[in-house]
Amino acid sequence: MDVKSMVDTKRIVRLDGTNYSRWKLQIGLALKATKLWDIVNGTTVRPAAAGADQIKWDEQDIQAQALIVPTLSERQTAHIYSCTSSHEMYARLKDLNSDSSIINRNQTLTTFFNFAIGPNQNLVDAFTEMEQLWRSLTEIGTNFDEATVVTRLVSALPEPKYQSFKKAWDSVPMDSQTMVMLLARFKKEGIDQMKEESSSSKGGRSRAFAANDSKNLGQRRSYEKGQDLDQKKKNTKCHICLKTGHWKRECTADKKRTDYSDKKDPKKKGEESKDKAVHAFMGNNQKSIGSDRESDEDHRDHWRQNLEPNEIWYSDSGANQHISGNQAWFITFEEFECPRPVYLTDTSAARAIGKGTVQVEAFVNGNWDLTDIKDVLYIPGASNLFSEFVMVEKGFKITRNKYGTRYWDPNGKLGPVSILKDDMFQMKFRPKKVHAFSAKAVSGKTWHKRLAHVNPVYIRNSISSEAISGIPLEEISDDFHCSSCELGKHTRQPFKAATHRRCTKPGEMTHMDTSGKMPAPSLGHANYFVVFVDDATGFVTVNFVNTKDEIPTTIMAHVEFMECQTGNRMKRVRSDNGTEFVNSKLEEYFQGKGIIHERAAPYCPESNGRAERQVRTLKDTARTMMQQSELPEFLWAEAVATGAYVRNRLVNKQSPVLTPFEQVFGKKPFLGHVRVFGSKAFAHVPDPKRKVWDPKAKALILVGYDPMTPKKYKL
């Protein structure tokens, strides 16, 4: 089997700017497995001579590019559009993503020396984080030995929780204090902690979130005491309703319960009708939805709500905070700057995006009350957990039996309840009902989305002129940002006209561009022409080539020509990102000469506007002369050269007083010999070239002039 067919780029992590080290390892192994690594890292360079070796190198380079590109995210791909080889791609990605800069080095060192492990942080996760820091420092040239990293990790453990661990680690021989040994100790410490937590909790459930506070231990003890009392309830009759299964203070019989309470404390008579009991576990917002009394004997059969799985709330003894996975329920929400980890019983972690207040309907004392649950963490997709730990912190007492769980407020009044269903304690909560008649004002952004993302100004003008109805004017505003409009309507900003000229001298800066491939080869078998425009004078030089491989040699010859004629050294050249301009041969030449190579931005030909406009001008001029003279298409090179010849001998915007020819060569041009392009001309035949009675001249066609020899025609 071919080795290359065994490399699956889908298994390589996509480079997104945050995982460069991992991507670098995977793509490096893939390239080495396919024997393309030497091409990518620049060890094997492209052969200069055309032939089988050069063709083979090009094929391998394309294969390397085909391996690299699919492993990049869309943003990373945008950085390499102008790259012409796999080596250039890899170098560009390394420059953008590696942490080799001084700023990144200092930041990484600061993170290393300030590294600390949180009291509730998983030790294996902390070990992995430090290992990544160590690897990053090594890649940027800052090396720490293993003993230093081990010492930094152990010193980062928080006290007093890991004080005994530190003492035990000090007893380990120095030659055994390695990263491998420390990772094994961390794993064992994590397993021991999990055993301690599981042994101290008997009422937890398999899907409960792990508590992060030692105060849960006291809460669990209260559960055990309540569960012992439940056994007595089964054999004891209530003094009010004479039924078993509950105490008299828990009796929910309507009239008897009310009469008993009134007799016991007459001062409380009428309080319930005046003001509902304050639900301290939820907040101050409660509203009676309707009466739905139940008797204790029907406790198991009452809960028959048709709720979706993501609408059920569970009474959880392990969670130390309320948790919801449905953001639509939040009436207030505060998003965290950075997601916060919430650890599960299997030591894995979920990410909380923010917290806020959730509004639900809770069944309390026989009524469905609209109630707020405050300080609820939002974890996308998580189950809805009602924390018993939070309730205990608020002063509630919790009792549990085979039917469910009851929460008693500090005044001894019954609060929310749960029932045992499907081996889980489900809270008697349901989502808030949304009534169609309780519509609220629609935001301007919503109207903007409804009306096909039209400009809000047009919508507001339509309402003001009473051209439409049904939309309140006060709801239309433009004080919002629509990201969808940015993606769907974005346009490129126009390029501003240059307001000042560069202070360059003739020959110091050149603009370059290529045109072709032409439909028909020229008389000299050329398929392309290269235009050079001097920045200071506008002097135009045109060279014709058969293939683009000849262009680097042409550029180097032009640089030498301009430096010799003007006496000024070439300082800058500007071009697009074509491979004829961006290649190792020219890069080495420019570096040796000290010339700065300015490249146009990708997909922005305006960045190289001088050369682009000159190409267009020469093409228009040549096309016009060929149409006027009705000459065949293969004479396009002669027409282009004639256009450049004439324009160099006339003033222009860059040279309004002296012609470009005079500024480069130092003498005034003579144009008295110029004739119409394509006109009939007679060339004298020298005596050695003819016989006695042969014609002394030949009828030919004028197709240009020799740019370097005065008054010399091309026929």
N, C-alpha and C positions, 0 to 999 in steps of 0.2 A: 504493500500500500504506500502511496506517495505521502511523504511526511507532511506536505503542505495541506493535503486534504484532511489531516487529522486536527488541524487548528480551527477551532470554532470561535469566531470573534464574539459570538453571543455570550460566551462564558467569561469574557474579559470585562471587568468593571468599566462602565462608561466614565471617562474623565469629565468632571464637572467643576473643577477648580478647587475642590476640597479634599480630594482623594488621590493626589498626584503620586504619592509614594507607592500606594497599592497598584495604581495603574502602571507606573513605571516598571514595577517588578513583573507584572503579568505580561505586558506587551514586550518587555525585554526577553522573557523566556520564550514567548511565541516567535519572535523574530530569530532567536538563536536556534529554535527547533526547526525553522524553515531555512536556516543558513542564509539569512538576509541581514543579520546584525552588522556585518562589516560594511554593508552598503549604507545603513542608516547612521552608524556612528562616525562615518567619514573615513574609516580605515582603507576601504577600497574606493578609489576615486574613479570618475568616468574617464575612460581612455580618450586621449586627444585625437588620435587618428581614427578615421572612419573605417569600419570593418566589422568582422564578426564579433570581436571582443566588445566593441562599443554597443552593438545591437543587443548582445547578451546582457551587458550592464543595464541598459535601458529597460529591458524586460524585467530584470530582478528589481529595479527601482520601482517600477509600476506595481509589482507584486507587493513590495513593502508598503507603498502608499495605500494599496487596497486593504492591507491588514490594519493600518493605523486609523484611517478615516472612520470606519464603522464603530470604533470604540470611543468616539468623541461625542460630547453633547453638542447641541446646536450652537451654543455660545462659543465653545472651544473651536468648532469647525469654522466659524466666521474668522478666526485669527489666521487660518492657514490657506485661505483662498488664493493668495498671491504666491504661495510657495510652489516651486517648480520641481522639487525633489524630496524624497523621503528624509534625507539628511537635514534639509532646510526646515521641513515640518517638525521634526523631532527637536531641533535646536530652538525653534520658535516656541514650542510648547514648554520646553525646559525653562526658557527665559521668563515665561509668563507665570509659571506655576511653582517653580522651585523656591525654596526659602533661603537663597544664597545672599540676599541683600543685607546691608548693615542693619537696617531697621528691623527686618524679620529676625536677624540673628540676635539682636538685643532683646526683642520681644520673647523669643523662644528661651533665651537664657533667664529672663525675668520669670517666665512661667515655671521653669525648672526649679529655680531657687525658692520660689514662693509656693511650690506645690504643697497642697494640704488635702488630707482625706477627711470627708465629712463624717459625722457620727453615724449616720445611717447609710453611708455609701457602701456599695458592694465592693469588697476588697479585690476581687478579680477584675472588676471594671477599672478600679484605681490602678492596679498593676498594668493593665493594658494601656491606660492613658500615659503612664510614666514610660512604658516601653516605646510608645510612639514618640514622646518627647526626646528620648535618648536617640532614637533612629534619626529624627529630624536634625538634632545637633551634630550627629556624625556626618550627615549629608552636607552640611554647610561648613565642615572643617573644624568643628569644635568637638574634641574627643574627650570623653570621660571613661575611666575604667569601670569595670563591673562593680567593684567594691564601693566606689563612690555612689553609684546609682542605687545599690542595695541600701546603703546607709541613709540616703535621702528618702527612700521609700519608708523605711522603718521609722525614721524621725517624723514623718508626716502623719503617722497614726495618732488619732486624738486620744487624750487622756481624760478621765481615768479608765475609760472603757477598755483600752488595749494596753494598760500598764503591765498587766501580768504577761501579755504576749511579748512585750519588749524585754522583760526580764528573762523570759524563756529563750528568746532569740540571742541574748547576750551570752548565754551558756553554750551556744553552738560554736564549734571550733571555727577559727577564721577561714581556713581553707575550705570549709563546707558552707560558708555564707555566700551562696551564689544566687543568681536570679531564679534558677530552676528550683532550688531548695525553698526560696522564699515564696514562690508561686504555690508550691505544694502545701506549705504552712498556711497560706492565705485560704486555700480551698478547704483545708481541714477546719480552720477557724470558722469559715462560713457555714460548714455543715453542722458544727457544734452549736452555733447560734440558732440555726433553724430548729435543731432538736429541742433546745431550751424553750423556744417560743411555742413549739407545738405541744410540749408537755405542760405548759402553763395555761393552755387554752383548751377547754373541752366543748365549748359551744360554737366553735368556728365552723365554717362550711368550706367546701372545696374551692369555690370561686371567689371567696372573700379577699379583699385587699389586705395586705399585711399591715399591722399597726406599727407606727414608728415612734411611739411614746411609751415609756415604761409605766405610765399611769394605767395602762390597760390591765395590768396585773391585778390591781385593786378592784377594777370593775368585774373581772372574771370571778373573783371571790364572792362578790355580791350575787352573781348569777347562781353559783353553787348553793348559796344559802336559800335563794328563791326557789330553786328546783327541789330542795328538801321539803319546803313548805307545801309544794304542789302535791306531794304524796298525801298530806293530811287533808287537803281539800276534797280528795276523792271520797273520803269516808265521813265528811262533816257536812251537815245541812245548814243552809243559810237561815238566819232567824227571821228573815223578811218573807222570802218566797218559798222557804222550806225545800229548796232543791239543792242537790250536791254539786260540787265542782267549783264553788266560789265562796268567798267570805261575804258577810253582810255589807261591809263597806264597798264591795265590788258589785253589789246587786244592781242591775239595770232596769228592774221593774219600774214602770213609770210612776204610778201614783204612790205605791208603797215606798219607793226610794225617796220621793220628794217629801212625803209626810214624815218619814223617819229623820231625814236631814233637818227638817224644820223644827221638829221637837227637840232634837239634840242641840241645835243652835238657832233660836228664834231670830237672832239678829241677821242671819243670812237669808231670811225669807224674802223673796222678791228680787234678790240680786241677779238671779239667772235671767229673768225677763228684762232687767234693766241693762245688763251688759254681759255678753258672753265671757266665759273664762278666758283670760289672756293666754294665748299659746306661746309660752316663753321659748319653746323650741324652734319657733318659726319666725316670729316677729310680731308686728302690730297690725298687720293687714289681714283681717279675716272678715268674711261675709257669709252669712248662712245661705246655702244654696237650696235647702229644702229638708224636710223632716223625713228620716228614714230609720225609725227606731228598730231595735233588734232585741231579742231576748238572748240570754246567755246560752240557753240550750240549743239555739239555732246558730250558734257562733260558727260552726264548721260549714253550714250550708248557705250562709248569707251571701258570701262573696261569689257572685256569678257574673262579674263584669267581663265583657268581651274586649280584653285589652291585648294589644300586640306585645310581643316579647320585649320590645324596646320601650314600652310604656309602663312596665312593672317596676316597682321599687322594692328592694329587699332590705330587711332589717339585718344589719351586718355587725357582728361583734368584733371583727378584726380591723375594720377601717377606722382610722382616726380622724377622718373628715368626710363630709357628705360628698358624693360623686355622682355626676350625671353625664350621659353620653349624647344627650339631645340638646343642641344649642338653641333650638327654637323655643324651648321652655323658659329661657332666661329673660327676665324683664329688666335686669341690670347686668352688665357684663364688663369686666375689666381684663383685658388681654395682657398676659405676662410679656415682658421684653424678651425673655428667653424661656422656652418651655421648661417646666420643672419636672424632675423624675418622681414617679410614684411607684414604689417597689411592691411586687406581688409576692405571694407565698413561695413561689418557685425561684425567688431571687432575681427574676427578670424585672424590667422596669417599663412602665408606660409613661407617656409624656402628657402633662396637664397643660393645656393651652392658656387657660385663664380661670377666673372665678367670678361668681356673682350670685344673684338671687333668683331662685326658681319658684314659680307660682304653680301650685297644684290645688286640687280639691281633696281634702282629707276628711275621713269619717271620724268625727270626734263627738262623743256623748250623743250618738244617735242622729247627728246632723252632718251633712256635707258642707264643710266650710272652705271658702276660698282662702288659701293660706300661703304665706311666703316662707321658703326655706333659704336661709341666708348662708353665705360663705360656702357655696357649693363649687367644687372643682369641676371643670369641664375637660373630659378626656374623650375625644372623638371615638364613637363606637363602643364605649364602655357600658357595662350594666349600671343601672341606677341604684346606688347604695345609700341607705339611711344609716348613719353612723350612731351606734349605741354609745360609743365613747364620748362623742360630742354631747349627747343628751345627759350623760352622767356629769359631765363638766358643768352643765347648766343647772344641776341640782335635781334632776329627775331620778326616780327609782324605777327599776325595770324588773318585772316578773315574767316568768315564762313557764308554760305548761305544754301539754301535748296538743292543745288547740292553737296556741300562738303566743304572742308577746304583747304585754301592756306597758305603757309608759305613764307613770304617775308624776304630776308636777309637785313642786316643793310644798304646796298647800294640801296635798293628798287628793287632788282631783284627777280623774282619768283623762289622759291625753290621747295621742294616736295609738292605734293598735295594729297588729299584724296577725295573719293566720298562717298555719302550717299547711302548705300546699306543694305537692311535688317535692317533698323533703326540703323545702326552702320556706323561710319566714317572709311572706309577702305582705308589705305594708298596704293598708287600705287607703291608697292614694289613687287618683285618676287624673288624667290631663284636664286642664281647664277647658270648659266648653266655650267655643267661639260662636257668638250669635251674629247672624247676618245683618241685623239692624244696628249693631254697635260699630259701624264703620268709622274709621278715623281718617284724618287728613292724609292725603297721599303726598309723598315728598316730590320735589322737583325732579330728582334723579329717576324716580319711578315713572313719572310722566314722560321723561326723556326716553326711557327704554320702551315704554308702550308705543310711543309715536315714532318708532323706527329710527331712533337716535338723531332726530332732526335738531338743528340748532335751536336752543331755547328762545333766542330772540325772535325767530319766526313764529314760534308757538305763542309767545306773549303778544306779538303784534296781531296775530289772528284773533286772539281773545279780545284785545283792546278795541279793535275795529268791528267787533261783533260779527265777524265773518263765520265764527263757529260758536257752539254752545256746549255745555256739559262739563266744562273744565273751569274750576275757580281760578281767577287770575292770581290770587295770593299764594297758590300752591306752586306756581311756576317760578323757579329761580335758577340762576346759573352759577350758584356758589358751590359747585361740586366738581369733581374730576371723574371723567368716564374713561377707564382704561381700555374698554372695548373700542371706543372711538379712536384712541391712540393707535391701536393695532389695525383697525379697519380703514382709517382715513389718513394715516400718516403720509406726508409728502416731504420730499427733500427741499430744504431751504435753498433759495436762489443764491448763486455766487455773486458777491458784490464786485462791482468794477474796481480795478486798481486805482487808488487815489494818489499814488506816488510811484516814481520810477526807482529802480535800484541804481546805486552809484557804482556801476561796473564799467570797466574799460574793454575795448575791443579784444576779443579772444579769451576773456576771463570766465565767461559762462556760456554754455551751449544748451539749447533745447533740442531733443531728438524724438523722432517718431518714424514708424515704418508703415508703408502702405502696400497691400498685396494680399494674397496672390492674384495677379492679373489674369483675365480670361485667356489671353493669348501671350506667349513669350514675345519679347521684343526682338529687334533685329540682331541684337547681341546676346540672345538667349536668356535675358533677365526676366525674372518673375516678380521681383519686388523692387521698390526704391526706398532709400533711407534719406530723410530730410534732416539737416542740421541748420539751426537758426541761431545766429549770434545774438546774445541778449542785448548788448549795447548798441549795435548798429543795424540789426535785422538782416545781416548778410546771410544768404541762403546757399548751402552746398547740398547737391543731390548726388547720391551714389546709387548705382544699379547693381543688384546681386541676383544670382540664380537661386540660392537657398539662404535661409536665415543663419546657417552656420558660418557664412562669410561675413556677417555683420560685425562681430567683435573686432575682426581685423580691420574693417573699414573704419570703425570708431577710433581705434588707436591711431590709424593713419591720419584721420581728421584732426585729432588733438595735436599731433606733431606738426601738421600743416599750419594750423592757426597760431600755434606758439612761435613758429618760425617767421610767419608773415607779419604778425602784429608786435612781436617782441615782448608779449605779456604771457605769463604762465597761466595755463588753464586751472581754475580753482573749483568750479562747480559744473556738473552736468545734470540735466533733468530729463527723465523719461518716464514711461509707464512701467508696469511690472511684467512686461513680456519677457520670455526666456531669452530672447536675443539680446536684451539689455541686462537682465539679472542672471548672471552665471558666474561660476568660479573664475573663469579666465579674465573677465573684465574686472571682477572684484579684486583680484590680485593685482591687476594693472593699475587700477585707481588707487589702491593702497600704496603701491610703490611710488606713484606720482604725487601722492598727497591730495588727490582730487576727491571732493565730496560728491557722492552720487545721490541726488534727490529723486525719490520715487513718488509717483502720483498715488493718491488714495485709491483703493479698489473701487471699481465701478464709478469713478469720478473723472472722466476725461477732461473736465474743466481744469483739474489740477495741472494738466500739461497743455494748457490752452494755446500757448504760442506755437508749439509744433503742430498741434491738431489743426489750427486755423491755416497755417502755412500749407499743410498737405491739401486741405480743401481748396485753397486758392490756386495752387499749382494744377490740381486736377481740373478745376473749372477753366483755367487758362488753356491747358492742353486740349481739353475737349472742344472748346470753342475754335481753336486753330485747326483742329482736325476736321470739324464739321465744315468750316469755311473752305478748306483746301480739298476736301473729299479724299483724303489719303487713307490707306488701309490701316487696320487696327494695330498691326504689329509695329507701327512707327510711334507708339505712345511714349516710349522712352525719349525719343528725339524731341517730341513736343514738350514734355515735362522739362527737359534740360534747357530748351529755348526759353520757356517761361521764366526759369530761374536766372538765366543769363541776362535777360532784359531787366528784370526787377532789381537785380543787384546794381544796375547802372542808372537807376532812377531814385529820387528821394522818396522817403516814406515817413511814417509816424515816428519811428525811432531815430531817423536821420533826416530832419526837415531841411537842413542846409547843405550838408555834404552827402554824397551818395554812399551807400555801404561799400561799394568798390573802392572809392577813394580813401575811406577810413581804414580799410584793411591793407590796401596795396600802396597807399600814399600818392596816387596820381589820379588826375581827372580822366574819366572814361570818354571814349570817342564812339558815337553812335551813327556817324554818317554812312557807314557801310551796311546798315541793317536793311534787309529786304523782307518782302512778305513771305511768311512761312508757307512752303509748298509751291512756290512759284517756279516757273521753268528757268533753268540756268544752263549755260554752256561751259563745259570744262575743256580747256586746251589739252590736246594729247601731245606729249613730248615726242621729239624726233625719234628717240630710240624705241618708242612704243608703237610706231606706225610705219607702214610702207610708203612708197612714193605716192601712190594714187589713193591712199586711205584718207578719210576725212580728218581734218586737223582739230576737230572739236567733237564732243559728245553732248547730246541733249539730256540733261539730268534734272532732278528736282531738289530745291533747297530745303534741307531738313534741320538746319541749326548752325551753330558757330562753335569754334574751339574756345573754351572759356579762358585758357591760359595763353593763347597766341592771338595777337590783335589781327583783325581783318582776315581771319582764316575761316572759310566756310566748310560746312558739311553737306555734301551732295549725294 
